[in-house]
Amino acid sequence: MLVDNTKPKVRNSMSEISKNFIEQIIDKDLAEGVYDTVHTRFPPEPNGYLHIGHAKSILLNSGLAREYGGKFNLRFDDTNPTKEKQEFVESIKEDVKWLGADWEDRLFFASNYFEQMYEAAVKLIRKGKAYVSDLSAEQIREYRGTLTEPGKEDPGSARSVEENLELFEKMKEGVYADGEKVLRARIDMTSPNMNMRDPVIYRVAHMSHHNTGDTWCIYPMYDFAHPIEDAIEGITHSICTLEFEDHRPLYDWVVRELEYPRPPKQIEFAKMYLTNVVTGKRYIKRLVEEGIVDGWDDPRLVSVAALRRRGFTPESIQMFVDLCGVSKSNSSVDYAMLEYCIREDLKLKRSRVMAVIDPIKLVIDNYPDGQIEMLEAPNNLENEELGSRQIPFGRELYIEREDFMEEPPRKYFRLFPGNEVRLMNAYFVTCTGFEKDADGNVTVVHCTYDPETKSGSGFNARKVKGTIHWVCASEAFKAQVRLYENIIDEEKGVYNEDGSLNLNPNSLVVKECYLEPSLKEASAFESFQFVRQGFFCVDYKDSKPGAPVFNRVVSLKSSFKLPKAEVTG
């Protein structure tokens, strides 16, 4: 399901006050005639999978374009062939599409502009604004100076325009080895902003590119390429994260010196951080390579692919992004907020079905042996539009182990000897006894039922305080369910002293679960609320026809907790 992006946001007079700072800048630009439209983009480098932070940028950029009736581009910033792969290109396209951001026919690759970038560099050389340097990367760092000391002029800066043009052409022709020559912008070696001290704008790299192959052996640097890409595409507002704020003067310098008639404007906003959550590519890469997770889409991660696989929806992520807001200050939000959003999104949209994860058998001794009757159950008590379904009921059922106690504490209203409860959508039953195995574990609970108490019959002669769920033992099917916790041990923090991750040994618990027979044909990404257990989604990767595997999306809050065992000694 995609987010509905067809309708622009409608604002009333109250909401006008609450516009974020980016919207205020855009409003001012439109009012003053700086731009007559809004054109945004999402420009990922295809060197890994997108995560929840990228989702914020995608939804912000596409949302602004939609709000102002403008356009939104998807562009791959693929100017660094050392880390980029087609695999990442395809995964990013899928993620952006799933989030509901529609780039229409505007899918671009920065590498398609390599010729225009080369011509732009030549233009700067002709203007005396760029020169070829012989310095190594280490020497360039030395010459750059420090935050308190100005830089020194590069000896190459004295070269004539003609010599620079000749050398740059030779760089393009592959005459020089990697690192032997670079092209630098001539700006100001005394600038207090280190990014303006004659930054490198082209380097030699004899590497095959995923899109252009071996056509090029020189590649533009990001800070040079990015503003050119924006200008070529007609981007009006280049919205990026806060770490690029110090790069904005260079961005402005590039578009000004290249004399674009209506240059784009860079605006920075704060990244979104999740508390005790791993988003760093190198850490996730290590988790993948060491087999701790089963790939970049492992449901314990917060890559967009992982969230989708776990069962999050585009709508829940949009809600999360909206709640976080847009600001200039970095902050961290708790993962519990994301969980809140998915609960809110799913609670009225999904059927509530019965599943037993830790089963013990319940035998109704006075129910006809061998009889199976079909009972009607509403799919969602809060949303009648979801209709109802038929569920099988018989003499032997499975119930949750925690729904029976031999010696219950106060205010325990589930099954215990002598107590009567309602079986959800079925009958009242009274516990008459139980069986244990050699280790003292309860294996079977016995009860009797009252045929007059059938759900929907109108019976109201007496009430019970407890209702428990169940599945019919002979008709239920067994499936694997996966219960997730944070992959990080939150009590110890994210990192150990040596920089390794504090992993939670209980981040994944696999259980065999008994489910209503209707769920046997559930398809990939289909999700349900398992009564009292949480929301579960069919895993697309490991499920097979007739044998679904269920990932728990998020748990449900329970009002009851088993009392802690008393410590004696």
Buried (B, 14 or more C-beta within 10 A) or exposed (E): EEBEBEEEEEEEEEEEEEBBEBBEBBEEBBEEEEBEEBBBBBBBBBBBBBBBBBBBBBBBBBBBBBBBEBBBBBBBBBBBBEEBBEEBBEBBBBBBBBBBBBBEEBEBBBBBBBEBBBEBBBBBBEEEBBBBBBBEEEEBEEBBBEEEEEBEEBEBBEBEEEBBBEBBEBBBEEEBEEEEBBBBBBBBBEBEBEBBBBBBBBBBBEEEBBBBEEEBBBBBBBBBBBBBBBBBBBBBBBBBBBEBBEBBBBBBBBBEBBEBEEBBBBBBBBBBBBBBBBBEBEBBEBBBEEEBBBBBBBBBBBBBBBBBBBBBBBBBBBBBBEEBEBBEEEEEBEBEBBBBBBBEBBBEBBBBBBBBBEBBBBBBEEBEEEEEBEBEBBBBEEBEEBEBBEBBBBBBBBBBBBBBBEEBEEEBBBBBBEBBBBBBBBBBBBBBEBEEEEEEEBEBBBBBBBEEBBBEEEBEEEEBEBBBBBBBBEBBBEBBBBBBBBBBBBEEEBEEEEEEBBBBEEBBEEBEBBBBBBBBEBEBBBBBBBBBBBBBBBBBEBBEEEEBBBBBBBBEEEEEEEEEEEEEE
